[in-house]
Amino acid sequence: DETADDESDEAEKMYDGLSIHFSQLDSIRAFEQYVDKHMKNKLLIEMTQVNAKENFNSVSTMANILTLALIVFSIIAIIIFIVNMMQNYFQKLKRNLGTFKAFGISTRELIKVYMTIILGIVILSLVIALSITWGIELLLLLCGCTKDGGFPYLILWNYRSLFAILIILFSTVVSILFVMKRLLRKTPGDLIYDR
């Protein structure tokens, strides 16, 4: 019994600092509780770095949720804008569309033409927005303001950006099809005479 106490005293004198690597933050609290329960006053654990990492993890999770919410809100706003714009535009062109249908232009051809025009505008807008963002990313790189520790301030090219672009394009196509098919269901006479 005395030899065990002597060995633990020698171990305490020999090590004044010990570093333990944990692969997940969840294990650290359990380890701290185990040390408090079994080794009271023999081992002190410095938890400032753990608290900092837990805080960073919380902020990172909130930032990811906020980013996702902004993407969803942006996509909904784009869909609403496109639907409203198209409904207003086609209300003004109803008579022209009726005349085109009366001359034999099919609904499919009309949808194809307007789909090309509106998708072209949306793609041009996306290219301009991505170019501006890429320019800001390059400007930050030239200024040396690219990273906070090991984490970059702005990452443009990732799967989230690609996913958002694909959803915007898909929702644009669906919106165009929805509005135009509903409007062009009417006969040429109904469109021309606004019945």
NORCOR-V17465 format. One line per field, one symbol per residue. ss: DSSP state (a for helix, b for strand, c for the rest). psi: psi as a letter, one per 30 degrees, with the letter a starting at -180 (. if undefined). A space follows every 10 residues. Layout:
ss=???
psi=???
//
This chain:
ss=caaaaaaaaa aaaacccccc cccccaaaaa aaaaaaaacc cccccccaaa aaaaaaaaaa aaaaaaaaaa aaaaaaaaaa aaaaaaaaaa aacaaaaaaa aaccccaaaa aaaaaaaaaa aaaaaaaaaa aaaaaaaaaa aaacccbbcc bbccccccaa aaaaaaaaaa aaaaaaaaaa aaaccccaaa aaccc
psi=eeeeeeeeee eeeekfkkkk kkfkfefeee eeeeeeefhk gfkkkjgeee eeeeeeeeee eeeeeeeeee eeeeeeeeee eeeeeeeeef eegeeeeeee eefgkleeee eeeeeeeeee eeeeeeeeee eeeeeeeeee eefghfkjbg kkekjejlfe eeeeeeeeee eeeeeeeeee eeegflleee eegh.
//
